[in-house]
Amino acid sequence: MSFNYNDIRAQFPILSRQVNGKPLVYLDSAASAQKPRAVIDAMVHAMEHSYANVHRGLHTLANETTDAYEAAREAARRLINAPSVNEIVFTKGATEAINLVASSVGLTLTAGDEIIVSELEHHANLVPWHFLRERKGVVLRFVPVTDEGALDLDAYEALLGPRTRVVALTHMSNVTGAVSDVPRIVAGARRVGAMVLLDGCQSVVHQSIDVAALDCDFFVFSSHKLYGPTGFGILYGKADRLAEMAPYQGGGEMIGIVSMDRITYADPPHRFEAGTPPILEAIGFGAAVRWLEGVDRPAAAAHEHALYARAVEGLRDLNGLRILGTTPDKGAILTFTLEGAHAHDVAQILDRYGVAVRAGTHCAEPLMRRFGVGSSARASFALYNTPEEADAFVDALHRASSFFA
Amino acid sequence: MADTIEDELAELADEFELLGDWEERYRHLIDLGRTLAPLSAAEQSDDHRVRGCASQVWVVQDPVRDGRLSWRGDSDAHLVRGLIAVVLRLFNHRPAAEILAFDARAGLARLGLTEALSTQRSNGLQSMIERIRRDAAAG
């Protein structure tokens, strides 16, 4: 297996388009990644050749579609090395996966129980827990963030206590790119009997994941950042954890027996998959995983990091630039502010040069406050980006800065 | 100041037309924004904040004089402040009836700033124009 970014790039039809008369430089993959031909074709093929509802029919199309759909579950299992496919719950995204856990686990919590989150979290890993604070009186404890943009794990360990029930932390920050020290997080949680949920939306894109080795209770991620379609995500949960959890939504597919006065529920994972699922999205996700299995992922990660380093080097002499997130082994996420300019100004002007970056709070308002900034811009590098694109970004940012001088 | 909003718009359109490319138009827009007197911290209040904007936009109405309405506005983003300057140049010191009769969105599109006005980015501006029209309708 070898890694050649030009070969990779050629498989993404959208990357050859122009924006504002300039070649598109797509540096917003941390928000959502573009899709390779293999994913597009798999979804179109399903709609054109083999589509029906899953798990219900006995006819050929229903069987074929169910096979393709369940193959995606096996693909997810392989991707994160889960022990069993029954530990893979399909959701409509990482957000729903966290809501599912918060909702079901929340039923077992009482006022005064504690949940540990952090200042580094995406709102998707904060708001569902805030619901439990509002509704159940649980107490949220926030792990602070270091100046480098990583979790302060000494402070984390000091927060652990006899009432800690859940530890819900990011595996890789979508803003600072910092990678969390999972063994230490899990070891701390185990000492107090708390369960651990990892938000793997960013980490799963950039590194191999082994949930068995990580030993977390839950691991969530979305398909659309992993070169798959939107509207689809994965909740991995340890078998014994899922088995003790109450259903999240009710409907078809998730039941055992339904009578006038009693219902029983299906076993996991189907217990948590009420209604007709996102079938085409699952098939597209499965294709994305199989496509990734043909990529030398360590080489891809090294490539992404080289692009990040190249951009940082190119921006060294840019006055007023501040990079948020400076841990050594961070993901290829370059979040920054430019003195005297709002992130929206920067993003809007970069767009005129064909460069797509994210601007705003990145759904991480506590973190923006931690760094004392109202908003920031973010360039994120993916395996299909090129050194020339990193240079184009550097050049466009230098030009953009001249607008505010 | 031109006699009517339409005349002012024509002047602005001429101004922007003279500028060759988008870089010059953006620089001019940023310069226009710099002509706005910043609102005080007290005026940058929630009451004056316009909803639905990714960057912050504040609008303060001044007292009506001789039947003519005026506002001051501010933003934390340069390009948005420039757009505010354009809007205020069109609307300030005009009678309510003329303000309400003017189609601001179509007018602004004539300035070749359509990309700066695309839906997502113009949310704040759109809300600002709605606020101005509401003030005008009220009095």
Interface residues (C-beta under 8 A of the other chain):
Chain A: N20 A341 H342 H344 D345 Q348 I349 D351 R352 A359 G360 G374 S375 F403 F404
Chain B: W22 E23 Y26 R27 I30 A54 S55 Q56 D76 A77 H78 L79 V80 E115 A116 R121
